[in-house]
Amino acid sequence: MRNWLVFSLMLSTMPVQRADVSGIWSLRLLTGAGESAARAMVTLKQEGETLTGTCEIDQIDEKLTVAGQAKDNTLTWRCVGKESFEASFKATIDSTGRQMSGEWATHAAARGTFKGSRSPK
């Protein structure tokens, strides 16, 4: 019985490993009024809690740079372009690690929600 108690205590103090969110994510953006907005393809690379990658948003004719953070099941990142375009995203990953949902906003005060899914590896 004592061995079981020690084992249980060891497990409870071990850090929880979260799923790696690296991959290609397809996002469907909605406006604050719930109307369909642009679509985006975000390629994320996760190293520890750091996110990097690229982002392509419909109606923006350039590949944007991604920088952000993954903490527990929450992701935050910014897509930044050369022409002063910037969008920020905050998402929650579901338990499968294959779906996300959250909020987006741009520097021009546009904002809304989004849902995304990861392409199979």
Backbone torsions as a table, in degrees:
resi	resn	phi	psi	omega
1	MET	NA	-40.2	-179.4
2	ARG	-63.4	-39.7	178.2
3	ASN	-61.0	-39.4	178.5
4	TRP	-63.2	-41.6	179.0
5	LEU	-63.4	-44.1	178.5
6	VAL	-62.7	-44.5	179.2
7	PHE	-61.5	-43.5	179.4
8	SER	-62.8	-41.9	178.3
9	LEU	-64.7	-39.0	178.1
10	MET	-62.9	-43.9	179.8
11	LEU	-63.7	-38.7	-177.2
12	SER	-70.8	-19.6	179.8
13	THR	-98.6	-4.3	178.7
14	MET	-76.7	141.6	178.2
15	PRO	-66.4	144.3	178.3
16	VAL	-83.2	128.2	177.1
17	GLN	-86.8	121.8	177.2
18	ARG	-91.0	157.2	178.2
19	ALA	-64.6	142.2	175.0
20	ASP	-72.9	127.5	-177.6
21	VAL	-92.0	7.7	179.3
22	SER	-58.0	139.9	178.2
23	GLY	143.5	-173.6	-179.6
24	ILE	-100.0	122.8	-178.7
25	TRP	-112.2	132.2	175.0
26	SER	-101.1	122.4	-177.2
27	LEU	-113.9	138.2	173.9
28	ARG	-112.2	110.6	-176.7
29	LEU	-90.7	139.6	174.8
30	LEU	-119.3	148.6	176.6
31	THR	-73.6	172.2	176.0
32	GLY	-59.9	-25.8	178.5
33	ALA	-86.7	1.6	178.5
34	GLY	85.7	7.3	179.0
35	GLU	-85.2	150.9	-179.8
36	SER	-62.5	131.3	176.6
37	ALA	-113.8	-147.8	-177.5
38	ALA	-73.8	166.0	169.4
39	ARG	-106.9	155.5	179.3
40	ALA	-139.8	147.6	171.9
41	MET	-116.2	119.7	-178.0
42	VAL	-118.4	123.4	175.5
43	THR	-101.9	113.5	-177.6
44	LEU	-106.4	143.0	170.9
45	LYS	-125.9	123.2	-178.9
46	GLN	-108.2	128.6	172.7
47	GLU	-128.8	104.1	-173.2
48	GLY	65.3	-123.3	178.1
49	GLU	-97.0	0.0	-176.1
50	THR	-91.7	132.4	175.1
51	LEU	-110.9	135.0	171.4
52	THR	-136.2	172.3	177.0
53	GLY	150.1	-155.3	-179.7
54	THR	-134.7	161.2	-178.5
55	CYS	-142.5	133.6	174.4
56	GLU	-123.2	121.5	-178.4
57	ILE	-114.8	132.0	174.9
58	ASP	-50.2	144.0	177.3
59	GLN	76.6	-1.5	174.5
60	ILE	-115.2	116.6	-172.3
61	ASP	-91.2	53.6	173.6
62	GLU	-163.1	157.6	175.6
63	LYS	-87.0	124.8	-176.5
64	LEU	-94.7	155.3	178.4
65	THR	-93.9	137.4	179.5
66	VAL	-106.8	136.1	171.6
67	ALA	-143.4	133.1	-178.9
68	GLY	-172.8	-159.7	-173.5
69	GLN	-143.2	143.7	172.7
70	ALA	-116.1	121.9	179.8
71	LYS	-136.6	119.0	-175.1
72	ASP	55.6	-122.5	179.2
73	ASN	-105.6	20.4	-179.4
74	THR	-114.0	131.8	176.2
75	LEU	-115.4	139.0	170.7
76	THR	-132.7	134.7	177.4
77	TRP	-155.6	162.4	176.0
78	ARG	-121.2	140.3	171.1
79	CYS	-106.0	119.6	-175.1
80	VAL	-123.8	134.4	179.2
81	GLY	-112.0	171.5	-180.0
82	LYS	-73.0	-28.7	-175.5
83	GLU	-92.4	33.8	177.6
84	SER	66.8	16.2	174.1
85	PHE	-82.1	138.1	177.5
86	GLU	-148.3	134.9	175.5
87	ALA	-133.5	142.0	178.1
88	SER	-115.9	147.9	-177.4
89	PHE	-133.3	142.7	171.8
90	LYS	-135.2	124.3	-173.6
91	ALA	-134.9	155.9	171.0
92	THR	-113.3	131.4	178.4
93	ILE	-89.7	137.8	177.9
94	ASP	-76.4	175.4	-174.6
95	SER	-65.6	-20.7	178.8
96	THR	-82.1	-17.6	-176.6
97	GLY	76.0	10.6	-176.8
98	ARG	-114.0	-8.0	-179.1
99	GLN	-130.4	148.5	174.2
100	MET	-141.4	157.0	173.6
101	SER	-147.9	152.6	-178.4
102	GLY	178.4	-154.0	-177.3
103	GLU	-124.7	150.9	176.4
104	TRP	-132.0	158.1	175.9
105	ALA	-154.5	152.1	175.2
106	THR	-114.6	166.5	177.1
107	HIS	-65.8	-17.2	-179.9
108	ALA	-91.9	18.1	175.9
109	ALA	73.6	7.4	172.1
110	ALA	-76.0	143.3	-180.0
111	ARG	-156.3	165.1	178.6
112	GLY	175.7	-157.2	-179.6
113	THR	-119.8	170.3	176.4
114	PHE	-154.0	159.8	171.4
115	LYS	-128.9	145.4	-179.4
116	GLY	-143.9	157.5	176.4
117	SER	-137.6	151.2	-178.9
118	ARG	-96.5	137.8	174.7
119	SER	-66.8	146.1	176.3
120	PRO	-59.9	144.7	-179.4
121	LYS	-77.5	NA	NA
